[in-house]
Amino acid sequence: MIPKFSFHITCNVTETAVVIIDADSIEDAHDIALDPNFYNYAPFCLDEFNHFEVYLPDPDAYEVL
């Protein structure tokens, strides 16, 4: 029987969200935007022109099933 293997493959892509934030300064707006409690709800969309170059992040990390 041919063995089965389980492992991760990775593809780095970028996503962008346009956000509108009420804040006293641009620094405060940046702080709010970078807070996970805010950006976890941001409407991210996959950026155009992403090149899906798939790679093995750790070739030695696998499991034989």
Biopython code that builds the backbone (N, CA, C, O; Angstrom):
import numpy as np
from Bio.PDB.StructureBuilder import StructureBuilder

atoms = [
    (1, "MET", "N", (0.842, -1.185, 0.000)),
    (1, "MET", "CA", (0.000, 0.000, 0.000)),
    (1, "MET", "C", (0.888, 1.250, 0.000)),
    (1, "MET", "O", (1.925, 1.278, 0.663)),
    (2, "ILE", "N", (0.484, 2.264, -0.734)),
    (2, "ILE", "CA", (1.228, 3.526, -0.805)),
    (2, "ILE", "C", (0.927, 4.338, 0.459)),
    (2, "ILE", "O", (-0.238, 4.498, 0.824)),
    (3, "PRO", "N", (1.969, 4.854, 1.135)),
    (3, "PRO", "CA", (1.721, 5.638, 2.353)),
    (3, "PRO", "C", (1.094, 6.995, 2.046)),
    (3, "PRO", "O", (1.228, 7.523, 0.942)),
    (4, "LYS", "N", (0.408, 7.547, 3.043)),
    (4, "LYS", "CA", (-0.158, 8.886, 2.965)),
    (4, "LYS", "C", (0.657, 9.782, 3.885)),
    (4, "LYS", "O", (1.124, 9.344, 4.936)),
    (5, "PHE", "N", (0.827, 11.037, 3.486)),
    (5, "PHE", "CA", (1.588, 11.998, 4.267)),
    (5, "PHE", "C", (0.745, 13.234, 4.540)),
    (5, "PHE", "O", (-0.036, 13.665, 3.692)),
    (6, "SER", "N", (0.908, 13.796, 5.721)),
    (6, "SER", "CA", (0.238, 15.034, 6.103)),
    (6, "SER", "C", (1.291, 16.076, 6.438)),
    (6, "SER", "O", (2.196, 15.817, 7.232)),
    (7, "PHE", "N", (1.176, 17.269, 5.826)),
    (7, "PHE", "CA", (2.113, 18.358, 6.095)),
    (7, "PHE", "C", (1.509, 19.667, 5.625)),
    (7, "PHE", "O", (0.476, 19.680, 4.956)),
    (8, "HIS", "N", (2.159, 20.771, 5.979)),
    (8, "HIS", "CA", (1.682, 22.097, 5.588)),
    (8, "HIS", "C", (2.373, 22.568, 4.310)),
    (8, "HIS", "O", (3.554, 22.307, 4.084)),
    (9, "ILE", "N", (1.596, 23.270, 3.481)),
    (9, "ILE", "CA", (2.175, 24.070, 2.412)),
    (9, "ILE", "C", (1.724, 25.504, 2.679)),
    (9, "ILE", "O", (0.659, 25.725, 3.256)),
    (10, "THR", "N", (2.526, 26.471, 2.263)),
    (10, "THR", "CA", (2.241, 27.870, 2.579)),
    (10, "THR", "C", (2.265, 28.700, 1.305)),
    (10, "THR", "O", (3.029, 28.432, 0.378)),
    (11, "CYS", "N", (1.405, 29.720, 1.284)),
    (11, "CYS", "CA", (1.362, 30.675, 0.186)),
    (11, "CYS", "C", (1.190, 32.054, 0.810)),
    (11, "CYS", "O", (0.185, 32.322, 1.468)),
    (12, "ASN", "N", (2.159, 32.919, 0.605)),
    (12, "ASN", "CA", (2.073, 34.275, 1.143)),
    (12, "ASN", "C", (1.319, 35.169, 0.164)),
    (12, "ASN", "O", (1.686, 35.282, -1.005)),
    (13, "VAL", "N", (0.264, 35.796, 0.659)),
    (13, "VAL", "CA", (-0.515, 36.740, -0.136)),
    (13, "VAL", "C", (-0.773, 37.975, 0.716)),
    (13, "VAL", "O", (-0.599, 37.945, 1.934)),
    (14, "THR", "N", (-1.181, 39.044, 0.082)),
    (14, "THR", "CA", (-1.529, 40.248, 0.828)),
    (14, "THR", "C", (-3.001, 40.560, 0.648)),
    (14, "THR", "O", (-3.597, 40.301, -0.398)),
    (15, "GLU", "N", (-3.562, 41.121, 1.695)),
    (15, "GLU", "CA", (-4.942, 41.582, 1.683)),
    (15, "GLU", "C", (-4.960, 43.010, 2.205)),
    (15, "GLU", "O", (-4.108, 43.404, 3.002)),
    (16, "THR", "N", (-5.934, 43.775, 1.749)),
    (16, "THR", "CA", (-6.062, 45.168, 2.155)),
    (16, "THR", "C", (-7.499, 45.448, 2.562)),
    (16, "THR", "O", (-8.439, 44.881, 2.007)),
    (17, "ALA", "N", (-7.653, 46.335, 3.543)),
    (17, "ALA", "CA", (-8.979, 46.794, 3.950)),
    (17, "ALA", "C", (-8.943, 48.310, 4.025)),
    (17, "ALA", "O", (-7.968, 48.889, 4.505)),
    (18, "VAL", "N", (-9.990, 48.950, 3.557)),
    (18, "VAL", "CA", (-10.146, 50.392, 3.721)),
    (18, "VAL", "C", (-10.979, 50.584, 4.979)),
    (18, "VAL", "O", (-12.073, 50.033, 5.102)),
    (19, "VAL", "N", (-10.448, 51.372, 5.915)),
    (19, "VAL", "CA", (-11.152, 51.594, 7.173)),
    (19, "VAL", "C", (-11.335, 53.084, 7.411)),
    (19, "VAL", "O", (-10.551, 53.903, 6.932)),
    (20, "ILE", "N", (-12.369, 53.421, 8.150)),
    (20, "ILE", "CA", (-12.634, 54.797, 8.552)),
    (20, "ILE", "C", (-12.659, 54.809, 10.069)),
    (20, "ILE", "O", (-13.432, 54.082, 10.694)),
    (21, "ILE", "N", (-11.808, 55.640, 10.656)),
    (21, "ILE", "CA", (-11.651, 55.650, 12.110)),
    (21, "ILE", "C", (-11.767, 57.076, 12.626)),
    (21, "ILE", "O", (-11.120, 57.984, 12.106)),
    (22, "ASP", "N", (-12.597, 57.273, 13.653)),
    (22, "ASP", "CA", (-12.672, 58.548, 14.357)),
    (22, "ASP", "C", (-11.594, 58.537, 15.439)),
    (22, "ASP", "O", (-11.584, 57.656, 16.299)),
    (23, "ALA", "N", (-10.685, 59.520, 15.395)),
    (23, "ALA", "CA", (-9.615, 59.591, 16.399)),
    (23, "ALA", "C", (-9.129, 61.032, 16.504)),
    (23, "ALA", "O", (-9.339, 61.840, 15.600)),
    (24, "ASP", "N", (-8.479, 61.339, 17.619)),
    (24, "ASP", "CA", (-7.956, 62.685, 17.854)),
    (24, "ASP", "C", (-6.717, 62.997, 17.028)),
    (24, "ASP", "O", (-6.423, 64.164, 16.772)),
    (25, "SER", "N", (-5.986, 61.961, 16.608)),
    (25, "SER", "CA", (-4.760, 62.179, 15.821)),
    (25, "SER", "C", (-4.544, 60.981, 14.908)),
    (25, "SER", "O", (-5.157, 59.929, 15.088)),
    (26, "ILE", "N", (-3.660, 61.155, 13.925)),
    (26, "ILE", "CA", (-3.344, 60.037, 13.033)),
    (26, "ILE", "C", (-2.662, 58.919, 13.810)),
    (26, "ILE", "O", (-2.860, 57.743, 13.504)),
    (27, "GLU", "N", (-1.860, 59.272, 14.814)),
    (27, "GLU", "CA", (-1.214, 58.246, 15.638)),
    (27, "GLU", "C", (-2.244, 57.408, 16.378)),
    (27, "GLU", "O", (-2.119, 56.186, 16.456)),
    (28, "ASP", "N", (-3.271, 58.074, 16.925)),
    (28, "ASP", "CA", (-4.339, 57.336, 17.600)),
    (28, "ASP", "C", (-5.107, 56.467, 16.609)),
    (28, "ASP", "O", (-5.489, 55.341, 16.929)),
    (29, "ALA", "N", (-5.331, 56.991, 15.409)),
    (29, "ALA", "CA", (-6.036, 56.217, 14.381)),
    (29, "ALA", "C", (-5.236, 54.975, 14.006)),
    (29, "ALA", "O", (-5.800, 53.892, 13.851)),
    (30, "HIS", "N", (-3.914, 55.133, 13.861)),
    (30, "HIS", "CA", (-3.058, 53.977, 13.558)),
    (30, "HIS", "C", (-3.127, 52.951, 14.684)),
    (30, "HIS", "O", (-3.242, 51.752, 14.429)),
    (31, "ASP", "N", (-3.057, 53.418, 15.924)),
    (31, "ASP", "CA", (-3.127, 52.499, 17.071)),
    (31, "ASP", "C", (-4.429, 51.715, 17.073)),
    (31, "ASP", "O", (-4.432, 50.511, 17.329)),
    (32, "ILE", "N", (-5.525, 52.387, 16.792)),
    (32, "ILE", "CA", (-6.839, 51.715, 16.758)),
    (32, "ILE", "C", (-6.870, 50.693, 15.626)),
    (32, "ILE", "O", (-7.322, 49.564, 15.818)),
    (33, "ALA", "N", (-6.388, 51.087, 14.445)),
    (33, "ALA", "CA", (-6.435, 50.199, 13.279)),
    (33, "ALA", "C", (-5.596, 48.945, 13.479)),
    (33, "ALA", "O", (-5.937, 47.883, 12.958)),
    (34, "LEU", "N", (-4.500, 49.055, 14.230)),
    (34, "LEU", "CA", (-3.603, 47.918, 14.432)),
    (34, "LEU", "C", (-3.960, 47.074, 15.650)),
    (34, "LEU", "O", (-3.260, 46.110, 15.962)),
    (35, "ASP", "N", (-5.026, 47.422, 16.330)),
    (35, "ASP", "CA", (-5.508, 46.648, 17.477)),
    (35, "ASP", "C", (-6.309, 45.453, 16.964)),
    (35, "ASP", "O", (-7.240, 45.633, 16.179)),
    (36, "PRO", "N", (-5.965, 44.234, 17.392)),
    (36, "PRO", "CA", (-6.704, 43.050, 16.913)),
    (36, "PRO", "C", (-8.212, 43.130, 17.151)),
    (36, "PRO", "O", (-8.990, 42.570, 16.380)),
    (37, "ASN", "N", (-8.622, 43.813, 18.199)),
    (37, "ASN", "CA", (-10.062, 43.950, 18.441)),
    (37, "ASN", "C", (-10.743, 44.756, 17.351)),
    (37, "ASN", "O", (-11.952, 44.637, 17.154)),
    (38, "PHE", "N", (-9.973, 45.579, 16.638)),
    (38, "PHE", "CA", (-10.521, 46.336, 15.516)),
    (38, "PHE", "C", (-10.350, 45.580, 14.207)),
    (38, "PHE", "O", (-11.328, 45.327, 13.502)),
    (39, "TYR", "N", (-9.099, 45.213, 13.873)),
    (39, "TYR", "CA", (-8.848, 44.677, 12.536)),
    (39, "TYR", "C", (-9.402, 43.280, 12.313)),
    (39, "TYR", "O", (-9.546, 42.859, 11.165)),
    (40, "ASN", "N", (-9.714, 42.554, 13.368)),
    (40, "ASN", "CA", (-10.348, 41.241, 13.162)),
    (40, "ASN", "C", (-11.712, 41.368, 12.497)),
    (40, "ASN", "O", (-12.236, 40.394, 11.957)),
    (41, "TYR", "N", (-12.283, 42.560, 12.534)),
    (41, "TYR", "CA", (-13.595, 42.790, 11.918)),
    (41, "TYR", "C", (-13.504, 43.648, 10.653)),
    (41, "TYR", "O", (-14.533, 44.013, 10.084)),
    (42, "ALA", "N", (-12.299, 43.969, 10.213)),
    (42, "ALA", "CA", (-12.124, 44.800, 9.023)),
    (42, "ALA", "C", (-12.453, 43.987, 7.763)),
    (42, "ALA", "O", (-12.220, 42.779, 7.718)),
    (43, "PRO", "N", (-12.989, 44.654, 6.756)),
    (43, "PRO", "CA", (-13.401, 43.962, 5.517)),
    (43, "PRO", "C", (-12.219, 43.753, 4.554)),
    (43, "PRO", "O", (-12.117, 44.430, 3.532)),
    (44, "PHE", "N", (-11.338, 42.818, 4.889)),
    (44, "PHE", "CA", (-10.175, 42.563, 4.046)),
    (44, "PHE", "C", (-10.565, 41.893, 2.731)),
    (44, "PHE", "O", (-11.451, 41.040, 2.685)),
    (45, "CYS", "N", (-9.882, 42.300, 1.671)),
    (45, "CYS", "CA", (-10.051, 41.708, 0.341)),
    (45, "CYS", "C", (-8.669, 41.351, -0.196)),
    (45, "CYS", "O", (-7.698, 42.071, 0.040)),
    (46, "LEU", "N", (-8.589, 40.254, -0.909)),
    (46, "LEU", "CA", (-7.341, 39.818, -1.511)),
    (46, "LEU", "C", (-6.858, 40.859, -2.508)),
    (46, "LEU", "O", (-7.611, 41.283, -3.386)),
    (47, "ASP", "N", (-5.597, 41.271, -2.373)),
    (47, "ASP", "CA", (-5.028, 42.258, -3.286)),
    (47, "ASP", "C", (-4.865, 41.671, -4.685)),
    (47, "ASP", "O", (-4.647, 40.471, -4.850)),
    (48, "GLU", "N", (-4.975, 42.540, -5.684)),
    (48, "GLU", "CA", (-4.735, 42.120, -7.058)),
    (48, "GLU", "C", (-3.260, 41.794, -7.244)),
    (48, "GLU", "O", (-2.406, 42.253, -6.485)),
    (49, "PHE", "N", (-2.987, 41.023, -8.227)),
    (49, "PHE", "CA", (-1.625, 40.692, -8.639)),
    (49, "PHE", "C", (-0.847, 39.874, -7.614)),
    (49, "PHE", "O", (0.384, 39.884, -7.618)),
    (50, "ASN", "N", (-1.560, 39.164, -6.733)),
    (50, "ASN", "CA", (-0.864, 38.228, -5.861)),
    (50, "ASN", "C", (-0.376, 37.068, -6.706)),
    (50, "ASN", "O", (-1.100, 36.567, -7.565)),
    (51, "HIS", "N", (0.836, 36.650, -6.464)),
    (51, "HIS", "CA", (1.389, 35.494, -7.153)),
    (51, "HIS", "C", (1.449, 34.359, -6.143)),
    (51, "HIS", "O", (2.156, 34.443, -5.139)),
    (52, "PHE", "N", (0.713, 33.317, -6.414)),
    (52, "PHE", "CA", (0.621, 32.214, -5.487)),
    (52, "PHE", "C", (1.815, 31.284, -5.645)),
    (52, "PHE", "O", (1.747, 30.277, -6.349)),
    (53, "GLU", "N", (2.905, 31.636, -4.982)),
    (53, "GLU", "CA", (4.082, 30.785, -4.971)),
    (53, "GLU", "C", (4.011, 29.932, -3.713)),
    (53, "GLU", "O", (4.255, 30.412, -2.606)),
    (54, "VAL", "N", (3.681, 28.690, -3.896)),
    (54, "VAL", "CA", (3.503, 27.780, -2.764)),
    (54, "VAL", "C", (4.844, 27.169, -2.408)),
    (54, "VAL", "O", (5.623, 26.795, -3.284)),
    (55, "TYR", "N", (5.107, 27.068, -1.100)),
    (55, "TYR", "CA", (6.354, 26.470, -0.645)),
    (55, "TYR", "C", (6.120, 25.661, 0.622)),
    (55, "TYR", "O", (5.069, 25.766, 1.256)),
    (56, "LEU", "N", (7.097, 24.865, 0.979)),
    (56, "LEU", "CA", (7.066, 24.082, 2.199)),
    (56, "LEU", "C", (7.762, 24.894, 3.294)),
    (56, "LEU", "O", (8.966, 25.133, 3.204)),
    (57, "PRO", "N", (7.032, 25.321, 4.318)),
    (57, "PRO", "CA", (7.666, 26.134, 5.361)),
    (57, "PRO", "C", (8.693, 25.319, 6.168)),
    (57, "PRO", "O", (9.688, 25.872, 6.636)),
    (58, "ASP", "N", (8.458, 24.029, 6.327)),
    (58, "ASP", "CA", (9.385, 23.158, 7.046)),
    (58, "ASP", "C", (9.297, 21.764, 6.444)),
    (58, "ASP", "O", (8.430, 20.985, 6.839)),
    (59, "PRO", "N", (10.165, 21.428, 5.501)),
    (59, "PRO", "CA", (10.091, 20.129, 4.833)),
    (59, "PRO", "C", (10.222, 18.938, 5.771)),
    (59, "PRO", "O", (9.808, 17.828, 5.437)),
    (60, "ASP", "N", (10.804, 19.171, 6.954)),
    (60, "ASP", "CA", (10.982, 18.070, 7.908)),
    (60, "ASP", "C", (9.784, 17.873, 8.835)),
    (60, "ASP", "O", (9.768, 16.937, 9.633)),
    (61, "ALA", "N", (8.787, 18.746, 8.735)),
    (61, "ALA", "CA", (7.603, 18.639, 9.596)),
    (61, "ALA", "C", (6.495, 17.925, 8.818)),
    (61, "ALA", "O", (5.767, 18.542, 8.041)),
    (62, "TYR", "N", (6.386, 16.638, 9.037)),
    (62, "TYR", "CA", (5.328, 15.868, 8.374)),
    (62, "TYR", "C", (4.944, 14.684, 9.253)),
    (62, "TYR", "O", (5.622, 14.351, 10.226)),
    (63, "GLU", "N", (3.853, 14.075, 8.881)),
    (63, "GLU", "CA", (3.351, 12.910, 9.605)),
    (63, "GLU", "C", (2.992, 11.847, 8.576)),
    (63, "GLU", "O", (2.373, 12.146, 7.555)),
    (64, "VAL", "N", (3.373, 10.637, 8.841)),
    (64, "VAL", "CA", (2.963, 9.522, 8.001)),
    (64, "VAL", "C", (1.649, 9.010, 8.571)),
    (64, "VAL", "O", (1.563, 8.683, 9.754)),
    (65, "LEU", "N", (0.642, 8.943, 7.737)),
    (65, "LEU", "CA", (-0.687, 8.524, 8.196)),
    (65, "LEU", "C", (-0.883, 7.031, 7.988)),
    (65, "LEU", "O", (-1.943, 6.496, 8.315)),
]
sb = StructureBuilder()
sb.init_structure("model")
sb.init_model(0)
sb.init_chain("A")
sb.init_seg("    ")
for serial, (resi, resn, name, xyz) in enumerate(atoms, 1):
    if name == "N":
        sb.init_residue(resn, " ", resi, " ")
    sb.init_atom(name, np.array(xyz, "f"), 0.0, 1.0, " ", f" {name:<3s}", serial, name[0])
structure = sb.get_structure()
